[in-house]
Amino acid sequence: MSTGTIPRADWAVIGGSGTRGCAFPEDADCGTRVLEDSMEFETPFGPSPVFRLFETSGGRQCLTVRLHGWRDGVLRGDASRQVFWVLAQAGVKHVFSEAGVGSLNPLLDPRDIVIPDDYVDLTTHRDPAPVLGGHLLIMRDPVCSVLGSALFSAASGHAAGRVFGRGTCVVTEGPRFESRAEIRMMQPLGDIIGQSMCPEVWLARDIGACYAALYIVVNYAEGVVRDWEHGVLKEIFEQDARTQSRIILEAIDAVDEKANCVCGDLRKPSLL
């Protein structure tokens, strides 16, 4: 375990349920090299989750954390602030996140992939206090178009299902699933439902980093199409983890770091 200096890295991957079924990044067999492991750091929000530092086949250094930093005894909002404080100290400028999600849109099926371009935040117990503070966060374009395009291209070459380059993610508190009545209320708001895009998407903006997410549909939301099966969900988590990992690693090396996006113009000095 390390509690020393946070290493420098331009990239970060926030792992979720979509890659939990494998050892990321080495199980992807993409020529990565783990540089440091089992790193934990003290943050203003409590001890951080465990990080790894790895290098992609293209030579890009990347910090990664499993399952969004969530763990027993730590509130999810605190875990997110711990993660992004570390990323800020590391100088991270590009963040990929991933997760398994449910489909609100009946046209979306398990194993389809959605790279959302917007969100609706329905979380209720995640204190929105920023990591750095002093910023006015403009969220009209929450997802980086450059990172999103790289994920779409990589996913199109690997995914077992269809790939959609836009959609709205409704973010709920979790860890429980929703009732059928709750899903009927939420269906007009978005296409997929998950538990991790917020606060990650605006914490990335708070630290001045670009953000995009890779979401694999693992179940129909309650009352959509048909009742979901636990065995099918478990199978997707186990069988598709390496594919999700390969998509992310390929996307990292494909991004032109000099490409223009609007993300840097959407963080202003606070007026308060």
Secondary structure, DSSP 8 states (H G I E B T S, - for coil): -B-S-----SEEEE--TTTTTS-TTGGG-SS-EEEEEEE--EETTEE---EEEEE-TTS-EEEEESGGG--TTS-HHHHHHHHHHHHHHHT--EEEEEEEEEESSTT--TT-EE--SEEEE--SS-----SS-SEEE--SS-S-HHHHHHHHHHHHTT-SS-EES--EEEE---SS---HHHHHHHGGG-SEEESSHHHHHHHHHHTT-EEEEEEEEEEE-TTSSS---HHHHHHHHHHSHHHHHHHHHHHHHH--TT---SGGGSEEE---
